[in-house]
């Protein structure tokens, strides 16, 4: 397992949303590049970025910030938000992103989901954000009527080998994780998943450690920013697991 500290970008700033609600925004750093440096200094090798502007509009807005982070750090960037065309994939790949997370497009444009995996392979991850087991789309603002486990199986069949699973009800709430949800998704997907949503303390990492075979990585944001999860210790605990 490895830890992916999260940087969500809205209006050019590093923020976090509560349960994906754009009306519940907390700004943690006016400069995402400086925030990325903090994470790198703590020992992070990856960061997870979400272009929240892009998730709303369907077009990435913050590619320049990706480029600035890569120019100023040695971090690997996993990024999602508004990636719905092959042209956007190409722009992000050219900017230096290591992994691109497709979300809404998996449900609304399966032809693109297939064309993208054929073109970019291991650089892609399926991003499945769910509430009550149902996939949410359009920046978490709409339900899809699709079961998260069914979509995971479909993406595995297309050739996806990375999957970011977010429990929306817990995201940004520091309520702790539901380990079984990630085990179910990993079983449906047939590969380890990246866990996101509700990681609040070292106890949550300890809870995931026994099922590390099902967990590729752990994304956490608010808990780091607000100090309930010590970053250096968390990174090390993930490596040891």
N, C-alpha and C positions, 0 to 999 in steps of 0.2 A: 504494500500500500504506500501511497505517497500523498502528501497534503498539497492542496491547491488553494492558497489564499485567494479570496474573491475581490475583484475590483469591478463594480458595476458603474457604468458611465452614464450620467444624465446631465445634459447641458455642460459638458466638458469637465464635470467634477466627479470625484469618487464618492458614491452614495450607497445606501442600502434602503430597500423598500421592505415594509412589513407585509408579509403574505402577497407580495407582488403588487401592492396597491400604490399607484403613482401619487395618491393623495397623502401617503404616509412615508415621506422621504426624510432621511437623515443624511446630511452631508458630513463626510468624515475627512475629506481632504480636497482642497481646491485644485490640487495638482496631482493627477493620477500617476505621473512619472515619479514624483517624489514618493508616493505611496508604494509603488513597485520597488523602488530602491530599498525601502524599509523591509519589505518582505524578502528581498534577495539577501540583505545583510543578516537576516535572521536564519538563513540557510535554505530558503525555498528555492526549488529548481523550476517549478511551474507556477503560473498564476492562471486563474479562471476569470476571464473578462466577459461581461455582458454589455452590449451596446443597447441600453434601454431605449434610447431615442430610435434606434433601428428596429427594435422589437415592436414599437408602436407604429412606425411609419412604413415598415417593410423594406426600407433601404438603409444600409449602414451609414451612419453619420460620423463615426469617430475613428475611421481608419488611420487618420493622421496621428492619433494618440497611440495606436498600436505601433506605428513606425517610430515614434519618439521613445516609447518604452524599450523597444528592441535596440535602438541606437544607443541607449544609455545603460542597459543592463545585459546580462547573459541569460536572462530568463527565457523559458519556453512559454508561449502564450496559447492557451485554449480559449477560443472566443465564439460567442454566439450572439444572436440578435439581428434579425433582418436579413439572414442569409437565405435567399429564395431564388437565386439565379446562378447559372454557371459563371456569368460575368463577375458577380460579387465574389464567388469562390476564388476566381483567378486573381482579383484585386487583393484579397486577403492573403492568398498564397504568395503573391509577389511582395506584399508588405512584410512577409516573414513569419506569419502565424504558423505554429506547429500543428494545431488541430482546430478544425472548424466544427461547430455544433449546429446541426440543423434541427429546427423545432417545428414551427407551424407548417413548413413546407412538406414535412413527412406525411401529414394528414391531408393537406389541401392539394398537393401536387406530387403524387407518387411517381409520376414519370420523371420529374426533376430529381427526386430522391434516388431513383435508380441511375439516372445519367450521372449524377454527382459521384456516387460511390464507384461507378465504373471509371470515372476520370481521376478521382483523387484518393480512392482506396483508404489506406490507414490514416490519412490526414483528416478523415471525417469521423464525427461521433453523432449518433442519434441522440437528440435531446428530448427526453420525455418528462414533461411536467404534469403532475396529476394531483387531483383532489378527489378524495373518495373513490379512487381507482379509475377515474375518468380523465383522459388526456385533455389538458387546457391548451388553447392556442391564442395567437394574437396578443402576446405579452401578458398571458394568463387572464385576459379579460373575457374570454369566451370558452364555453365547453364545446367538445367535439362530438360527443356521443360514442367515442371509441374507447375501449378498455385499454389501460396502459399495458397489461400483459400481452394482449393481442397485438398491439403495435410493436412491442419488443420482438415478438416472434416473427412478425412480418419483416422487420428491419434486419434481423439475423439472416432470414432467407435471402434477402437482397445482397448480403455480403458485409453488412456493418459488423465491426468487431469491438467498437467502443460505444458505450451508452452512458449518458449522464441522466440520472433519475433524480428529480426534485419532488419532494413532498411539500406542496404549496402551503398546506395548512400549518406546517411547522417552520417554513422558511422565514428567516429574519425574526423569529419569535423567541429563540433560545429556550425552547421547551424540551429539548432532548430529542433523540432519534427513535424511530421504530425500526429496530434491526430486522425484524421479520419482513418488512416491506422490501428491503433491499435484497434479502435472500430470495423472495418470490420473483423479483424482477430478474435477478441473475439466473435463476432456474429457467424462467421463460425465455430469456435472451440466449442462454447457452454459453455465456462468457461473463467474466467479472464486470461489475458495473461501477460507475463513479457515483458516490453517494453525496447528495446535496439536500440541505433543508433541516434545520434544527440542531446542528452540532453546536453544543453550548459549552462543553467542558471536557476535561481529560477523561471523565467518566464515559462520555459518548464514544471516544476513540477506543477506550478499553472494552466497551460493549461490542464494538465492531471487530476487534482483534481476533476473537475466536473464529470468526467467519471470514477471515482475511482472504481466503481462496475465492470468495464471492465478490470481493471489493477491490477494484483496481486503484481507486483513489478516493479522497474525501475532500469536498469543497466546504469551506467555512468562511464566513464574512463577519457578521455583526459581533460574534463572540470574540474574534481577534481584536476588532476595533474598540470594543468596550471592556476588554481585559479579563473576560471570564475564561478564555482559553489562551494559555501562555504559548506563544507561537513557536519558540525554539524547542520547547519540550514536546509540543504536538508534532512537529516535523520529525523529531527523533523517534517518538513513539510509533508513528506510522511506518518509518523505515524498519524498526525492530519487529513490527507485526508481520 
